[in-house]
Each structure stands twice: as structure tokens, then as C-alpha cells.
């Protein structure tokens, strides 16, 4: 269930569209944003970063090479990934 509910995302428009769904699940993105940017997105969509996987973490097969190397928000190169989710 976990693996089928995590969607990779590398573009801001797709990020916003994802949270407009009724049952969006989680979103896996490249992340280089600031704490302030995270808080702004959190307020806008009622979401938070749930997890920042450590390098070498075991990820679902579809996510291993799914994301761009550039942050979906800032466009900066990053090796950091974030899993976003909404609490219900």
C-alpha cells in the first residue's frame, strides 16, 4: 500500500495539481527549499514533509531514479529528496 501511494514529482505545477486531488497520498520530490518555503507550501496545501530519506535508503522501485536532480521549487541542484504528505 505504501509503495503504490507515493508519486514522484519534479515540477511545481504537478506539485500543486497533486494536492488538489481528493486522496492524494504522498509526493516524492527533489528538495532544496528553505524552512520558510516549506512552511508556505505547508500552509497552502495543509501538508508537511514526512520524511527525508537518507542516501542509500531502500525506496520503492518506481522512485529509485524517478526524480530530477533539481529542486521542483527553487531549481537548485540537490541530492536531497523529500516525501510530502497530508494529515487527516
C-alpha positions as CSV (number, residue, x, y, z in Angstrom):
1,X,0.0,0.0,0.0
2,X,2.8,2.4,0.9
3,X,4.6,2.0,-2.4
4,X,1.5,2.4,-4.5
5,X,0.6,5.7,-2.8
6,X,3.9,7.5,-3.3
7,X,4.1,9.6,-6.5
8,X,7.3,11.1,-7.9
9,X,7.2,14.8,-8.8
10,X,9.8,17.2,-10.2
11,X,7.6,20.2,-11.4
12,X,5.9,22.9,-9.4
13,X,2.7,22.7,-11.4
14,X,2.4,19.0,-10.9
15,X,3.1,19.5,-7.2
16,X,0.1,21.9,-6.8
17,X,-2.2,19.7,-9.0
18,X,-1.4,16.7,-6.9
19,X,-2.7,18.3,-3.7
20,X,-6.0,19.3,-5.5
21,X,-7.0,15.6,-5.6
22,X,-9.4,14.0,-3.1
23,X,-7.0,11.3,-1.8
24,X,-3.5,12.4,-2.9
25,X,-1.3,10.0,-1.0
26,X,2.3,11.1,-0.7
27,X,4.6,13.0,-3.1
28,X,8.3,12.3,-3.6
29,X,10.3,15.4,-4.7
30,X,13.8,16.7,-5.1
31,X,14.1,19.4,-2.3
32,X,16.5,22.3,-1.8
33,X,14.0,24.8,-0.3
34,X,14.2,26.8,2.9
35,X,12.3,26.3,6.1
36,X,10.2,29.4,5.1
37,X,9.4,27.9,1.7
38,X,8.4,24.6,3.3
39,X,6.1,26.4,5.7
40,X,4.5,28.4,2.9
41,X,3.7,25.2,1.0
42,X,2.5,23.5,4.2
43,X,0.0,26.3,4.8
44,X,-1.2,26.4,1.2
45,X,-1.9,22.7,0.9
46,X,-2.1,21.6,4.6
47,X,0.9,19.3,4.1
48,X,4.3,18.7,5.7
49,X,7.5,16.9,4.8
50,X,7.0,13.5,6.3
51,X,10.4,12.1,5.6
52,X,13.8,13.0,4.0
53,X,15.2,9.6,3.0
54,X,18.9,9.2,3.8
55,X,21.3,8.4,0.9
56,X,21.2,4.7,0.2
57,X,17.7,4.2,1.8
58,X,15.6,1.4,0.4
59,X,13.0,3.0,-1.7
60,X,10.1,1.6,-3.8
61,X,11.4,0.5,-7.2
62,X,9.5,3.3,-9.1
63,X,11.2,6.0,-7.0
64,X,14.9,5.0,-7.3
65,X,15.6,7.1,-10.4
66,X,12.3,8.9,-10.6
67,X,13.1,12.5,-9.7
68,X,15.2,15.2,-11.3
69,X,18.3,16.4,-9.7
70,X,16.9,19.9,-9.5
71,X,14.5,21.1,-6.7
72,X,11.0,21.4,-8.0
73,X,10.6,24.8,-6.2
74,X,13.9,26.5,-6.4
75,X,15.5,24.9,-9.5
76,X,18.7,24.4,-7.5
77,X,20.7,21.2,-7.9
78,X,20.1,18.8,-5.0
79,X,20.7,15.3,-3.9
80,X,18.1,15.7,-1.1
81,X,14.6,14.1,-1.6
82,X,11.5,14.8,0.5
83,X,8.3,12.8,0.9
84,X,5.3,15.1,1.5
85,X,2.0,14.1,3.0
86,X,-1.2,15.5,4.4
87,X,-2.5,14.6,7.8
88,X,-6.2,13.7,8.0
